[in-house]
Amino acid sequence: MLSQWAQRAVRQRPAPGIPSQSVSIDKAWHGLHYLLCGAPEPAPGPLGQAVFGGTESGEDQGYGPARYFTIAEVAEIVGALQSPSLEQELRALRC
């Protein structure tokens, strides 16, 4: 499913200033978080941190303060998202 989103994003014409390899999830971030970790709130582990994780930085900008990840955190999240079994696991959750 994630690979299909990425392929669709590549086919779509990018908005000015946005690289053609980007993916916009618009306001589907909460659904994506739930899909990845099976919980509506922040969850432990790299998949649970991909959307709601990171360290707060600065003031609330409407959806809370900006957040950032360390290089090690990014590597862990990327590793979890690139797991060969992730897509199969997510497909198994579909009703």
Beta strands, then each sheet from edge to edge (+ up, - down):
strand 1: 55-60
strand 2: 65-68
sheet 1: 1+ 2-
end
